[in-house]
Amino acid sequence: MLARPLFIGSEIYRGSSYGGTHPLRVPRVSTVMDLSRALGWLPAGAYVNSPRAKPAVLTAWHTPEYVAALQAAEAAQAVTGAVRARHHLGTISNPVFPEIFRRPATAAGGSVLAGELLADGGIVYNPAGGTHHGMPDRANGFCYLNDPVLAMLSLRHHGAQRIAYVDIDAHHADGVEHGFAGDADVLMISVHEENLWPKTGRLTEDAGGSALNLPVPRGFNDDEMAHARDGLILPAVAAFAPDAIVLQCGADAVSEDPLPHLDLSNNAHWAVVRALMGMAPRLLVLGGGGYNPWSVGRLWTGVWAALNGFEVPERLPAEGEDVLRGLEFNGNRLGRNPPEHWFTTLRDQPRGGNVRQEIRERVAYLRARRGV
Ligand SMILES: [Zn+2]
């Protein structure tokens, strides 16, 4: 059993960009590391430097041809038309960039290491992980590798048989679902915006009995997430009695995110984290989407606080404020005149509201189907 929660990070994420116009041009994990250090939340004993996964580790799920193509793309900083067609590398959503192999292989290496670190129980946080769209032989939706799948295989390899995967990113976890469809020892729960890319994960799609998909309408608020959490996620996970929980905690379902259209505050994510703690002997929390540099940094730093039971201060100390004031969001209107609280706080104002009937009905349908 780990003596304390561990944070897996790396300096490779600092300054790495998918390119000047890509949503993943913004810093994310480096902000979480800097903010956590500024708050005194990341002592040496809590921080683990992420190893880079070797190709032989990645081929536990990805094809050798695809892994070789990723490495070749990094070396050449270019791909052929045949590679683009076959592996979807060098596309608008999955461009060739300087660390196209090293960065995702480091995130994956962290998630695989987490499975090992959790062999005897505990809590691990790998905010660079959560790339839930990656497919065995191709890049997909900003994801080159699928570290959640690799983490779950690693957890299994190290003694966890039954795994609950909970995904509160605004997008459907299509890659993870592809990886574990029909696996009776896996329960996958995905809450995501309906009709948003990749448009999979409809209410009635159950991945051979392994998945509960809750598509939610635009404007999904904190009270609606609380209803999904208490009405579906927690009872389904409790009934499943997992040996391990993997939480993909994508930060793109908050109001300030420029891509989806949901209306959560970061309180919603932190409440899911806290609720899942203690429901299984092993807990791995991953990042995911999130394209506003301030909301991602604040949300994911608050996740680390939740995992440790640290109290989030009303106002950040000057060192923390400096981290947030140093961020830029070039090319987005949200970067022109950020509100003051994006610099001075971690916690958003709660965004409650009505729990709409369609959400109540969908939760009730899934709960009945699962028999919980
Ligand atoms: Zn997403």
Boltz pocket constraint, residues with backbone or C-beta under 6 A from the ligand:
constraints:
  - pocket:
      binder: B
      contacts: [[A, 169], [A, 170], [A, 171], [A, 250], [A, 252], [A, 288], [A, 289], [A, 290]]
      max_distance: 6.0
